Amino acid sequence: MSNNKVGPWTVQSRKTAFENPWIKLADHRVTHPDGANGEYGVVHFKNIAIGIMPFDRDGLIPLVGQHRFPLDRYSWELPEGGGPLTLPPLDSAKRELAEETGFTAKSWAPLCAFDVSNSVTDERAACFFAWDLTGGAAAPEPSEELAMKKVSFKTLLDLVMTGEIRDGLTTTMTLMAYVKALRREAPAPICELILASAAGK
Protein backbone atom coordinates (compact mmCIF):
# COMPACT_ATOMS: atom_id res chain seq x y z
CA MET A 1 0.00 0.00 0.00
CA SER A 2 1.12 3.59 -0.49
CA ASN A 3 -0.17 6.74 1.19
CA ASN A 4 -3.37 5.10 2.43
CA LYS A 5 -5.32 6.43 5.38
CA VAL A 6 -6.00 4.25 8.42
CA GLY A 7 -8.05 6.50 10.67
CA PRO A 8 -5.76 9.41 11.60
CA TRP A 9 -2.61 7.60 10.37
CA THR A 10 -1.21 7.85 6.86
CA VAL A 11 0.48 4.64 5.70
CA GLN A 12 3.45 5.38 3.46
CA SER A 13 4.55 1.77 2.94
CA ARG A 14 4.06 -1.72 4.28
CA LYS A 15 6.23 -4.82 4.22
CA THR A 16 6.12 -8.28 5.76
CA ALA A 17 8.85 -8.57 8.37
CA PHE A 18 8.07 -12.17 9.37
CA GLU A 19 5.56 -14.86 8.48
CA ASN A 20 4.77 -18.44 9.49
CA PRO A 21 1.63 -20.61 9.19
CA TRP A 22 -0.04 -18.86 12.16
CA ILE A 23 0.94 -15.18 12.11
CA LYS A 24 2.31 -12.45 9.86
CA LEU A 25 4.18 -9.44 11.21
CA ALA A 26 3.64 -6.34 9.07
CA ASP A 27 5.93 -3.32 9.39
CA HIS A 28 4.22 -0.05 8.41
CA ARG A 29 5.97 3.23 7.75
CA VAL A 30 3.44 5.82 8.82
CA THR A 31 2.75 9.45 9.46
CA HIS A 32 1.38 9.70 12.99
CA PRO A 33 -1.71 11.79 13.81
CA ASP A 34 0.62 14.59 15.01
CA GLY A 35 2.38 14.70 11.62
CA ALA A 36 5.59 12.95 12.73
CA ASN A 37 6.95 10.04 10.72
CA GLY A 38 7.28 6.66 12.42
CA GLU A 39 6.48 2.98 12.17
CA TYR A 40 3.72 0.69 13.35
CA GLY A 41 4.10 -3.07 13.66
CA VAL A 42 0.96 -5.18 13.45
CA VAL A 43 0.68 -8.91 14.09
CA HIS A 44 -1.91 -10.39 11.72
CA PHE A 45 -3.39 -13.68 12.92
CA LYS A 46 -4.35 -16.35 10.40
CA ASN A 47 -6.85 -17.93 12.80
CA ILE A 48 -9.62 -16.68 15.04
CA ALA A 49 -9.20 -17.40 18.76
CA ILE A 50 -11.79 -19.88 20.02
CA GLY A 51 -12.90 -20.37 23.63
CA ILE A 52 -15.42 -22.71 25.24
CA MET A 53 -17.03 -22.78 28.70
CA PRO A 54 -18.36 -26.34 28.98
CA PHE A 55 -20.56 -27.71 31.78
CA ASP A 56 -20.76 -31.46 32.44
CA ARG A 57 -23.84 -33.23 33.80
CA ASP A 58 -22.79 -32.45 37.37
CA GLY A 59 -22.43 -28.73 36.62
CA LEU A 60 -18.62 -28.89 36.70
CA ILE A 61 -16.34 -27.18 34.19
CA PRO A 62 -13.38 -28.97 32.56
CA LEU A 63 -10.17 -26.94 32.65
CA VAL A 64 -7.15 -27.68 30.48
CA GLY A 65 -3.62 -27.33 31.86
CA GLN A 66 -0.54 -26.75 29.75
CA HIS A 67 2.80 -24.97 29.81
CA ARG A 68 2.66 -21.79 27.75
CA PHE A 69 5.91 -21.20 25.87
CA PRO A 70 5.85 -17.36 25.50
CA LEU A 71 5.61 -16.75 29.27
CA ASP A 72 7.38 -19.97 30.40
CA ARG A 73 4.47 -20.53 32.79
CA TYR A 74 2.01 -23.35 33.49
CA SER A 75 -1.56 -22.25 32.87
CA TRP A 76 -5.00 -23.68 33.70
CA GLU A 77 -7.52 -22.47 31.12
CA LEU A 78 -10.92 -23.10 29.68
CA PRO A 79 -10.66 -25.14 26.46
CA GLU A 80 -9.42 -22.85 23.72
CA GLY A 81 -7.49 -22.76 20.50
CA GLY A 82 -7.63 -21.38 16.99
CA GLY A 83 -9.99 -21.81 14.07
CA PRO A 84 -9.52 -21.01 10.37
CA LEU A 85 -10.97 -17.66 9.33
CA THR A 86 -12.85 -19.48 6.54
CA LEU A 87 -14.84 -21.70 8.93
CA PRO A 88 -17.78 -20.80 11.19
CA PRO A 89 -16.34 -20.30 14.70
CA LEU A 90 -18.82 -22.77 16.19
CA ASP A 91 -17.42 -25.55 14.00
CA SER A 92 -13.95 -24.79 15.33
CA ALA A 93 -15.26 -24.68 18.91
CA LYS A 94 -16.75 -28.15 18.56
CA ARG A 95 -13.44 -29.49 17.24
CA GLU A 96 -11.38 -27.79 19.98
CA LEU A 97 -13.60 -29.09 22.77
CA ALA A 98 -13.35 -32.65 21.50
CA GLU A 99 -9.60 -32.47 20.86
CA GLU A 100 -8.64 -30.98 24.21
CA THR A 101 -11.11 -32.69 26.56
CA GLY A 102 -12.73 -35.58 24.68
CA PHE A 103 -16.16 -34.09 25.31
CA THR A 104 -18.82 -33.40 22.72
CA ALA A 105 -21.79 -31.18 23.53
CA LYS A 106 -25.40 -31.45 22.47
CA SER A 107 -26.18 -27.82 23.32
CA TRP A 108 -24.23 -24.70 22.33
CA ALA A 109 -24.81 -20.95 22.67
CA PRO A 110 -22.71 -17.82 22.08
CA LEU A 111 -20.94 -16.48 25.16
CA CYS A 112 -18.98 -13.47 23.90
CA ALA A 113 -16.79 -12.08 21.12
CA PHE A 114 -13.99 -9.56 21.52
CA ASP A 115 -10.70 -8.17 20.18
CA VAL A 116 -7.82 -9.86 21.98
CA SER A 117 -5.09 -7.17 21.93
CA ASN A 118 -6.05 -4.42 19.52
CA SER A 119 -3.03 -2.15 19.98
CA VAL A 120 -0.66 -4.54 18.16
CA THR A 121 -2.74 -7.39 16.70
CA ASP A 122 -5.91 -7.95 14.68
CA GLU A 123 -6.75 -11.17 16.56
CA ARG A 124 -10.43 -11.72 17.28
CA ALA A 125 -12.00 -14.19 19.70
CA ALA A 126 -15.31 -16.04 19.55
CA CYS A 127 -16.42 -17.89 22.69
CA PHE A 128 -19.28 -20.28 23.44
CA PHE A 129 -21.19 -22.03 26.19
CA ALA A 130 -21.42 -25.81 25.80
CA TRP A 131 -23.52 -28.22 27.88
CA ASP A 132 -25.22 -31.63 27.72
CA LEU A 133 -21.75 -33.15 27.43
CA THR A 134 -20.86 -36.68 26.39
CA GLY A 135 -17.43 -37.99 27.33
CA GLY A 136 -14.82 -39.46 25.01
CA ALA A 137 -11.08 -39.66 24.45
CA ALA A 138 -9.14 -36.43 24.06
CA ALA A 139 -6.98 -36.13 20.95
CA PRO A 140 -4.64 -33.14 21.37
CA GLU A 141 -2.21 -32.11 18.68
CA PRO A 142 1.21 -33.83 18.83
CA SER A 143 2.80 -30.55 19.95
CA GLU A 144 0.48 -30.28 22.97
CA GLU A 145 0.99 -31.84 26.40
CA LEU A 146 -2.31 -31.33 28.18
CA ALA A 147 -3.82 -32.16 31.55
CA MET A 148 -7.47 -31.80 32.59
CA LYS A 149 -9.35 -31.23 35.82
CA LYS A 150 -12.92 -30.23 36.66
CA VAL A 151 -13.93 -27.34 38.89
CA SER A 152 -17.14 -25.63 39.94
CA PHE A 153 -17.99 -22.25 38.48
CA LYS A 154 -17.42 -20.70 41.92
CA THR A 155 -13.91 -22.15 42.02
CA LEU A 156 -13.22 -20.90 38.49
CA LEU A 157 -14.44 -17.42 39.41
CA ASP A 158 -12.27 -17.42 42.55
CA LEU A 159 -9.21 -18.49 40.54
CA VAL A 160 -9.80 -15.63 38.11
CA MET A 161 -10.43 -13.02 40.80
CA THR A 162 -7.33 -13.98 42.81
CA GLY A 163 -5.15 -13.88 39.69
CA GLU A 164 -4.21 -17.54 39.87
CA ILE A 165 -5.74 -17.83 36.40
CA ARG A 166 -4.43 -15.04 34.17
CA ASP A 167 -5.28 -16.30 30.69
CA GLY A 168 -7.17 -13.60 28.80
CA LEU A 169 -9.80 -15.77 27.14
CA THR A 170 -10.54 -17.65 30.36
CA THR A 171 -10.77 -14.44 32.39
CA THR A 172 -13.05 -12.73 29.88
CA MET A 173 -15.30 -15.75 29.44
CA THR A 174 -15.65 -16.27 33.20
CA LEU A 175 -16.56 -12.67 34.00
CA MET A 176 -18.87 -12.33 30.99
CA ALA A 177 -20.60 -15.61 31.88
CA TYR A 178 -21.19 -14.45 35.45
CA VAL A 179 -22.63 -11.11 34.38
CA LYS A 180 -24.81 -12.73 31.72
CA ALA A 181 -26.15 -15.15 34.32
CA LEU A 182 -26.90 -12.33 36.74
CA ARG A 183 -28.73 -10.47 33.97
CA ARG A 184 -30.45 -13.64 32.75
CA GLU A 185 -28.90 -13.16 29.31
CA ALA A 186 -27.45 -16.68 29.11
CA PRO A 187 -29.47 -19.83 28.33
CA ALA A 188 -31.65 -20.79 31.30
CA PRO A 189 -29.75 -24.00 32.19
CA ILE A 190 -26.45 -22.06 32.22
CA CYS A 191 -27.89 -19.27 34.38
CA GLU A 192 -29.08 -21.79 36.94
CA LEU A 193 -25.74 -23.63 37.06
CA ILE A 194 -23.69 -20.46 37.38
CA LEU A 195 -25.87 -18.75 39.99
CA ALA A 196 -26.25 -21.86 42.12
CA SER A 197 -22.50 -22.48 42.08
CA ALA A 198 -21.64 -18.83 42.80
CA ALA A 199 -24.00 -18.96 45.77
CA GLY A 200 -22.25 -22.07 47.07
CA LYS A 201 -25.18 -24.41 46.48
Beta strands, then each sheet from edge to edge (+ up, - down):
strand 1: 4-6
strand 2: 9-19
strand 3: 23-31
strand 4: 37-45
strand 5: 47-54
strand 6: 61-68
strand 7: 73-77
strand 8: 80-84
strand 9: 104-115
strand 10: 124-134
strand 11: 147-151
sheet 1: 1+ 2- 3+ 4-
sheet 2: 8+ 5- 10- 9+
sheet 3: 7+ 6- 11+
end
